[in-house]
């Protein structure tokens, strides 16, 4: 079976499946307790701001890109290349791929925190020991096994990916429904009085957290709010696996955008129904890694108190709420893994020119998957995981450097996508089955605003460590995109030299 025939197999993704895949990939249940921890109710306005000026216009743009290039296997590479050319597309997509490789490395280890919470009722990963290995090494081994297992099953076809990610979406919906039901019950039981007091409009404008009261700190939170909506572009790699991409991709994007934005805002508000910021968050043991499970534990114990359980019973209910959150988030992470271990590498390898890679890298297996490329990616990620887990304190420094280098690189590809959009929109040679921005003036205004929001997000991500005099962090934050850009430029120039030599030899 040839590549073209392979590419036409497995067109099984329908509208509801797409919505669940988008929801699983983008909506982070853990984002809302983290937002409440960082700024309390004042985080709501910034999440709405990010939805209006980043996620919504980006969703419209992705819908147009996806419907116009619905048969393109390269995802965002095909989109940018069709608008502004292959060189810029290669650099932008390479940086995007690098940020997702960093995500795979980090999340393959982080995923065991919710698993431990499910098993033990709280995070016990630092106590894990096996065969003489200390906790970080045990987590490293588990992370490697996870990468191998997910790559193996994901390489079996898009059906596996859509089923697992859809199940992850179902679990995300489940925990949100339970969270909403119990929070609203507590709110009603307390006569609509929230545990986090509301003192007029100022409650939604001024952070409860003293660390987020300065203008720079608030702007740094805007960066986080923008990143909480990241991931829509990863769906670009699945348009060729959809039954009716011209109709369903735009619909799926727009429906998902509305649902996610509204759920983020309401969820942050409802956390305050059971949690008082000073009593729950302002404690030494609460951090960005465990805040979700601390908040769920508090929700369960508060609910237990409301229905008349004694202190021990309420505490037990709180522990089981935390356990359920751990199980749920573990499944959600697995769902995201199945999408993100496949879609970015597929977009990059199949989108770039075929003669850029050795032939076996771009070959598709019988399920229409770039299995060889996926296994090369797995090997790369596994090497990084082993280096971090078994490299001692130096490895932890390396891990922090890797994370800092990936921070800005996560945002920069959006600048490429948004910046290329006007050229795409005004190119009459590109057939556009779906056009949202029909008015050119409105298109330029929306694009300019979105581009400025993204550019400021990148700028303040770089500036914040400088203002805090964290010079090492500042260096690696800035050097990340520079380093990835240099690699991309070197690779592309090597490809250009190869093509020139081929033309000379054929002349």
C-alpha positions in Angstrom: 0.0 0.0 0.0 1.5 3.4 -1.0 1.7 6.5 1.1 -1.2 8.2 -0.6 -3.5 5.2 0.0 -2.3 5.0 3.6 -3.1 8.6 4.1 -6.7 8.0 3.1 -7.3 5.3 5.7 -8.8 5.7 9.1 -11.0 8.8 8.4 -12.9 8.1 11.5 -12.9 11.4 13.5 -16.4 13.0 13.7 -17.5 16.3 15.1 -18.1 15.2 18.7 -14.8 13.2 18.7 -13.0 16.3 17.5 -14.6 18.4 20.3 -13.5 15.9 22.9 -10.0 15.7 21.5 -9.7 19.5 21.6 -11.2 19.7 25.0 -8.8 17.0 26.3 -5.8 18.7 24.8 -6.5 22.3 25.8 -8.7 22.4 28.8 -6.7 21.9 32.0 -8.8 21.2 35.0 -5.7 21.9 37.1 -5.4 25.4 35.5 -8.3 26.7 37.5 -7.1 25.9 41.0 -3.7 27.2 40.0 -5.3 30.4 38.8 -7.2 30.7 42.1 -4.0 30.1 44.0 -2.1 32.7 42.1 -4.7 35.6 42.0 -7.9 34.4 43.6 -11.0 35.8 41.9 -9.0 38.5 40.2 -7.7 35.7 37.8 -11.2 35.5 36.2 -10.9 38.8 34.3 -7.5 37.8 32.9 -8.8 34.4 31.7 -11.7 36.2 29.9 -9.1 38.7 28.5 -7.0 35.8 27.1 -10.0 34.0 25.7 -11.2 37.2 23.9 -7.9 38.4 22.6 -6.0 35.2 22.0 -8.1 32.0 22.1 -11.2 33.2 20.2 -9.4 34.9 17.3 -6.8 32.1 17.2 -9.7 29.6 17.0 -11.2 31.4 14.0 -7.8 31.5 12.3 -7.2 27.8 13.0 -10.6 27.0 11.6 -9.8 28.8 8.4 -6.4 27.2 8.1 -7.7 23.8 8.8 -10.6 23.9 6.4 -8.4 25.4 3.6 -5.7 22.8 4.0 -7.9 19.9 5.1 -6.0 17.3 3.1 -2.6 18.6 4.2 -0.8 16.1 6.5 1.6 18.7 7.8 -0.7 20.6 10.2 0.7 24.0 11.1 3.7 23.5 8.8 1.4 23.2 5.8 -0.6 26.3 7.1 2.4 28.6 7.4 4.1 27.3 4.3 1.0 27.9 2.2 0.8 31.5 3.5 4.4 32.7 3.7 6.7 30.0 2.3 8.7 27.0 3.4 11.7 28.5 5.3 9.6 30.5 7.8 7.3 27.5 8.2 10.2 25.2 8.9 11.7 27.5 11.6 8.3 28.2 13.2 7.3 24.5 13.2 10.7 23.3 14.5 10.4 25.6 17.5 6.8 24.4 18.1 8.0 20.8 17.9 10.8 21.5 20.4 8.4 22.9 22.9 6.2 19.8 22.7 9.2 17.5 23.1 10.0 19.5 26.3 6.3 18.9 27.4 6.6 15.1 26.8 9.8 15.0 28.9 8.3 17.0 31.8 4.8 15.4 31.8 6.0 11.8 31.5 7.4 12.4 35.0 4.8 14.7 36.4 2.0 12.3 35.5 2.9 10.1 38.4 1.9 12.7 41.0 -1.9 12.2 40.3 -1.3 8.5 40.1 0.3 8.5 43.5 -2.5 10.7 44.9 -5.1 8.1 43.6 -3.2 5.2 45.3 -2.2 6.9 48.6 -4.6 9.9 49.0 -1.7 12.4 48.6 1.5 12.8 46.6 4.0 10.1 47.8 6.2 10.0 44.8 9.2 11.2 46.7 9.0 8.1 49.0 9.0 5.6 46.1 12.0 3.2 46.1 12.5 0.1 44.0 15.5 -2.2 43.5 17.9 0.3 45.1 16.6 3.2 43.0 15.7 6.4 44.7 12.4 8.2 44.0 13.6 10.3 41.0 15.1 7.2 39.3 11.9 5.2 39.9 9.8 8.0 38.4 12.3 8.1 35.5 11.9 4.4 34.8 8.1 4.7 34.9 8.2 7.7 32.6 10.3 5.7 30.1 7.9 2.8 30.2 5.0 5.3 29.6 6.6 6.7 26.5 7.2 3.2 25.1 3.7 2.0 25.8 2.0 5.2 24.5 4.2 5.2 21.3 3.4 1.5 20.7 -0.3 1.9 20.9 -0.5 5.3 19.2 1.5 3.9 16.2 -1.3 1.4 15.7 -3.6 4.0 14.2 -5.7 7.1 14.7 -8.6 5.0 16.1 -6.4 4.2 19.2 -5.6 7.9 19.6 -9.2 9.1 19.2 -10.5 6.5 21.6 -8.0 7.1 24.3 -8.2 10.9 24.0 -12.0 10.8 23.9 -12.0 8.7 27.1 -9.7 11.3 28.6 -12.2 13.9 27.5 -15.0 12.0 29.2 -13.0 11.9 32.4 -12.4 15.6 32.1 -16.1 16.2 31.7 -16.8 13.9 34.6 -14.6 15.7 37.1 -15.9 19.0 36.0 -19.5 17.9 36.4 -18.8 16.6 39.9 -16.9 19.7 40.8 -19.8 21.9 39.6 -22.5 19.8 41.3 -20.7 19.7 44.7 -19.6 23.4 44.5 -23.1 24.6 43.6 -24.6 22.5 46.4 -22.2 24.1 48.9 -23.0 27.5 47.5 -26.8 26.9 47.8 -26.3 25.4 51.3 -24.5 28.6 52.4 -27.1 30.9 51.0 -24.9 32.0 48.1 -22.2 33.1 50.5 -18.8 32.0 49.2 -15.9 30.9 51.4 -13.8 33.4 49.6 -15.5 36.7 50.5 -16.6 39.0 47.7 -16.2 42.7 48.6 -17.5 44.4 45.6 -15.8 44.8 42.2 -12.4 45.2 43.8 -12.4 41.4 44.6 -12.3 40.7 40.9 -9.6 43.3 40.1 -7.1 43.0 43.0 -5.3 39.7 43.7 -5.7 37.9 47.0 -2.1 36.8 46.6 0.3 39.6 47.7 2.9 38.1 45.2 0.6 39.1 42.3 -0.2 42.7 43.2 2.4 44.6 41.2 1.8 45.5 37.6 4.7 43.3 36.4 3.5 40.3 38.4 -0.1 40.8 37.0 1.3 40.9 33.5 3.2 37.7 34.2 -0.1 36.1 35.1 -1.5 37.3 31.7 1.2 35.1 30.1 0.0 32.1 32.1 -3.6 32.8 31.2 -2.7 32.9 27.5 -0.7 29.6 27.8 -3.7 28.0 29.5 -5.4 28.1 26.1 -2.5 26.7 24.1 -2.7 23.6 22.0 -5.3 24.3 19.4 -2.7 24.1 16.6 -1.8 20.5 17.6 -5.2 19.6 16.1 -4.0 20.7 12.7 -2.4 17.3 12.1 -5.7 15.4 12.3 -7.7 17.2 9.6 -6.8 14.5 7.0 -8.2 11.8 9.4 -11.7 13.5 9.7 -14.8 12.3 7.9 -15.9 15.9 6.9 -13.0 18.3 7.8 -14.4 21.3 5.7 -17.6 21.3 7.8 -16.6 19.8 11.1 -13.2 21.3 11.8 -14.4 24.9 12.0 -17.5 23.8 14.0 -15.4 21.8 16.4 -13.0 24.7 16.9 -15.7 27.3 17.6 -17.8 25.1 19.8 -14.7 24.1 21.9 -13.6 27.7 22.2 -16.9 28.8 23.7 -17.1 25.8 26.1 -13.5 26.1 27.4 -13.6 29.9 27.9 -16.9 29.8 29.9 -15.8 26.7 31.9 -12.5 28.4 32.9 -14.3 31.5 34.2 -17.1 29.7 36.1 -14.7 27.1 37.5 -12.4 29.7 39.1 -15.4 31.4 40.7 -16.7 28.1 42.0 -13.4 27.2 43.7 -14.1 30.1 46.0 -17.4 28.5 47.1 -15.5 26.0 49.2 -12.1 27.5 49.6 -11.0 30.6 51.5 -7.7 31.8 50.0 -6.1 32.7 53.3 -7.1 29.5 55.1 -6.5 27.0 52.3 -3.9 28.5 49.9 -1.8 30.7 52.1 -0.2 27.7 53.7 3.4 26.5 53.4 2.6 23.1 52.0 0.5 24.3 49.0 2.4 24.6 45.7 1.7 24.5 42.0 2.2 20.8 41.9 -0.3 19.8 44.6 -2.8 22.6 44.7 -5.4 20.7 42.6 -5.5 17.8 45.1 -5.4 20.1 48.2 -8.4 22.0 46.8 -10.3 18.9 45.9 -9.6 17.5 49.4 -11.0 20.7 50.8 -14.0 20.5 48.5 -14.7 17.0 49.7 -14.3 17.8 53.4 -16.4 20.9 53.1 -19.2 18.9 51.4 -18.9 16.3 54.2 -19.4 19.0 56.8 -22.4 20.4 54.9 -24.2 17.0 54.9 -23.6 16.5 58.6 -20.6 14.2 58.8 -18.3 14.4 61.8 -14.8 15.6 61.5 -13.3 12.2 60.8 -16.0 11.4 58.2 -15.5 14.8 56.4 -11.7 14.2 56.4 -12.2 10.8 54.8 -14.5 12.2 52.2 -11.9 14.9 51.4 -9.2 12.2 50.9 -11.4 10.3 48.5 -12.2 13.4 46.6 -8.4 13.9 46.2 -8.0 10.2 45.1 -10.7 10.6 42.5 -9.0 13.8 41.2 -5.7 11.9 41.0 -7.3 9.1 39.0 -9.1 11.5 36.8 -6.1 13.7 36.0 -4.0 10.6 35.3 -6.4 9.5 32.7 -6.6 13.0 31.2 -2.9 13.2 31.0 -2.8 9.8 29.2 -5.4 11.2 26.7 -3.3 14.2 26.0 -0.2 12.0 25.6 -1.9 10.0 22.9 -2.6 13.2 20.9 0.6 15.0 21.5 3.0 12.0 21.0 1.6 11.8 17.4 0.2 15.1 16.1 3.3 17.4 16.4 5.8 14.9 15.0 3.4 14.0 12.2 2.9 17.7 11.3 6.6 18.3 11.2 7.9 15.2 9.5 5.1 14.8 6.9 4.6 18.5 6.4 8.2 19.3 5.5 9.6 18.3 2.1 9.9 14.5 1.8 13.4 14.7 0.5 14.5 16.6 3.6 14.4 13.3 5.6 15.7 9.8 4.9 13.0 7.8 3.2 12.2 5.5 6.2 11.5 8.5 8.4 8.5 9.6 6.4 7.2 6.1 5.6 3.7 5.3 6.9 2.9 1.9 8.4 -0.2 -0.1 7.5 -2.3 2.0 9.9 -1.3 5.2 8.1 1.0 6.3 10.9 4.6 7.7 10.7 5.7 5.0 13.1 9.4 5.3 12.4 9.4 9.0 13.2 7.4 8.4 16.3 9.9 5.8 17.6 12.8 8.1 16.8 11.0 10.8 18.9 10.5 8.2 21.7 14.2 7.4 21.7 15.1 11.1 21.9 12.6 11.7 24.8 13.7 8.6 26.7 17.4 9.7 26.5 16.4 13.1 28.0 14.3 11.4 30.7 17.2 9.1 31.7 19.7 11.9 31.7 17.5 13.9 34.1 16.5 11.0 36.3 20.0 9.4 36.7 22.2 12.4 36.4 22.0 13.6 40.0 21.8 17.2 41.0 23.4 18.3 37.7 20.5 16.6 35.9 18.0 18.7 37.9 19.8 21.8 36.7 19.6 20.5 33.2 15.9 19.8 33.6 15.3 23.4 34.8 17.3 24.7 31.9 15.2 22.6 29.5 12.0 23.9 31.0 13.1 27.5 30.8 14.3 27.1 27.2 10.8 25.7 26.3 8.8 28.5 27.9 9.1 31.1 25.2 9.4 28.6 22.4 5.9 27.5 23.3 4.5 30.9 22.5 6.6 31.9 19.5 5.0 29.5 17.0 1.7 31.3 17.6 3.4 34.5 16.5 4.3 32.7 13.2 0.7 31.4 12.8 -1.0 34.8 13.6 1.6 36.8 11.6 1.2 34.5 8.6 -2.6 34.7 8.7 -3.2 38.0 6.8 -1.1 36.7 3.9 -3.1 33.5 4.0 -6.4 35.4 4.2 -5.6 37.7 1.2 -4.1 35.0 -1.0 -6.7 34.4 -3.8 -4.9 31.3 -4.9 -5.8 29.4 -1.7 -9.3 27.9 -1.8 -11.0 28.8 1.5 -14.2 26.7 2.1 -14.7 28.5 5.4 -13.9 32.2 5.9 -14.8 34.0 9.2 -12.9 37.2 8.7 -14.6 38.4 5.5 -14.1 42.1 6.3 -10.5 43.0 5.6 -10.4 45.9 8.1 -11.7 43.7 10.9 -9.2 41.0 9.9 -6.3 43.3 10.3 -7.5 44.8 13.6 -8.1 41.4 15.1 -4.8 40.0 13.8 -2.9 43.0 15.1 -4.4 42.8 18.6 -3.7 39.1 18.8 -0.2 39.5 17.6 0.5 42.3 20.1 -1.0 40.2 23.0 1.3 37.3 22.1 4.3 39.5 21.6 3.8 41.2 25.0 3.4 37.7 26.5 6.7 36.7 25.1 8.4 40.0 26.1 7.2 39.8 29.7 8.2 36.1 30.0 11.7 37.2 29.1 11.7 40.4 31.2 10.3 39.0 34.4 13.4 37.0 35.5 15.6 40.1 34.7 13.5 42.3 36.9 13.7 39.7 39.6 17.5 39.6 39.1 17.3 35.9 38.3 20.1 36.2 35.7 20.6 32.5 35.0 16.8 32.0 34.4 16.7 35.0 32.2 19.6 33.8 30.1 18.1 30.3 29.5 14.6 31.7 28.9 16.0 34.0 26.1 18.5 31.5 24.8 15.8 28.8 24.2 14.2 30.3 21.1 17.6 31.6 19.9 19.0 28.0 20.2 16.1 26.3 18.5 16.0 29.0 15.7 19.7 28.5 15.0 19.2 24.7 14.8 16.3 25.2 12.4 18.2 27.6 10.2 21.2 25.3 10.0 19.0 22.3 9.1 17.1 24.3 6.5 20.3 25.7 4.9 21.7 22.2 4.8 18.6 21.2 2.9 18.9 24.2 0.5 22.5 23.2 -0.3 21.5 19.7 -0.9 18.8 20.8 -3.4 21.3 23.2 -5.2 23.8 20.4 -5.6 21.1 18.1 -7.0 20.2 20.8 -9.5 23.8 21.3 -10.5 24.3 17.5 -11.0 21.1 17.3 -13.1 22.0 20.3 -15.2 
